[in-house]
């Protein structure tokens, strides 16, 4: 089963193009990031270059980020097509919050209600996928003022220095 992180952004992301995202990712120092993920230099180099495929050209709706060998499972990046779909997903997310701390639930719920758009990032279990996927998450959360609903149930924002902070 894939991992999935969802970023609930306060600003719309429809103007993002796959090329913009890829350009951002190409500026990152993945050899240094690989050290943080305990990925060898050889494995990071083997996972490059990144390639992106726009599944619905002309709109930022669904794209696949490829890395490494051609037969590797791509990282799937998608967003809801309409605001109504986004709002429905937000309502479901709020209903399914299982956090016991009521103040924290209120803070997360309020932030979710303020979101204008959301992006989901699904990826496999291999370490390079996790590294590249997290950098996609970090991009959307930092550039579009996003709240991250992580696969493990954690809720995070991206603070100064692009570091995740629990909500």
N, C-alpha and C positions, 0 to 999 in steps of 0.2 A: 504494500500500500504506500502511495507517495506521501511525502510530507507536504503540507500546505501552510503558507503564511499569507495573511490578508492584511493589506494596508488600507485603512480608512482615511482618505485624504480630505482635508478641509478645502482644498482648491481642486478644481477639475483637472483631469489628466488627459482629456480627449485630444489635445493638441500634440501630445508626445508622439513621436514616430519611432518605429523600431531602430531606425538609423541614429536618432538622437541618443537612445538608450545605449546602443552599441558603442557609439563614440565616447560616451561617458565611461563605459566599462573599459575601453581600451586605454584610458589614461591611468588606470589603477595599477599599482605595483603588486601583482599577484604573487611574485616570488616572496615578498615580505608577508603578504596576507597568508600565503600558504604555510609559513612558519607558525602563525597563530592557530592554524587548523591541523598542525602536525602532518602536513602533506609535504612529501619530499620535493626538492627542486625538480627532479626528473619527472615526477608525476604532474607537477604544475606545467612544466614545459610541454609534456605530452598532451595536456588538455587544451592547449592553445593551438591555433587561434580560435577565438570565439566567432561564431557565425549566427546570424539571425534570419528567420523566415517570417514574413508577415502573412498570416493565414487569410486575413481579410484586407487586402490592400486598399489604401485610401482612408482607413479609419483605424484608430487604435482600439482594437477589440480583442484580438488573440494573436500571439506570436510565439514562436519556439526559439529558444536560445540553445544552440548546439555547441558542444565543446568536445575535444578529443576525437576519437574514432567516429566515423560516420554512423556506426550502428549503436552508439550510446543513446540512451533515452534523453531527449531534450528537456530542458527546463521550460515549463509552460507558463506563460504570462498572459493573464486575461483580465478583462473588466466587463462589468455589466453594460449592456447595450443602451439601456434607458435609465432615466432617473427613477422611475417607478420600480424597476428591478432592483436597483441599488437600495432604495428605501425599504423594500420588502426584505432584502437580505439583512439590512441593519436591524429591522424589527425582530427578525428571527434570532439574530445574534444576541440582542439584548435579552430576549426571552430565555435563551439557553445559557446565560451566564450562571456559573455555579460557584462563584466566589462567595465566601461567608461574610467577608467584611463589607457591611452595607455602605459605608462611606466610599470605599473603593469601587463598588458596583455603581454608585451614583456618578462618580467621576468618569468612569469608563462609559457608562450609558450616555451621559451628557456629551462627551466627546464624540461618540458614535452618531448621535443625533445631529451634531454640527457638521458631519462629513458631507461632502458634496459628491464624492466619487470613491470608488474602491478598486484595488488591483489585487488579484490573487497570484501567488507564485507557487507552483507545484513542482516538486523535484524528487528525484530518487535518493537512495541512501548512500551513494558513494561520496567520499569527502569532497572531491572537486565540485560536485553538484551543489552540495551544501554551501561551499564557499561562494560560488558564482551566484547562487540564488540569494544568499544573504546580501550580497552587494547590490542586487536588483532591489531587494526590499529596502535597503538603506537609502538608495537613490530616491525612491518614491516617498519614503517617510521624511527624508530631510528636505527634499525640494518642494514637496506639496503639503507640508505640515501634517504628516500622517501619524495615526495611531496604529501600531502593529499588533494584530491578533496572531500570536505565534502558534505553531502546531501543537506545542506542549501545554497550551492553556494560559501561557503567560501573556501579559499585555505590556507593551513597551512603547516608548517614544525614542527618538534619536536626538540626543543632546549635543552640546558643544563637542567638537572633535569627532563628530559622527559616532559617538558611543551610545549604545542602547541603555536606557534607564527604565526600570520597572515603574508602572503606573500604580 
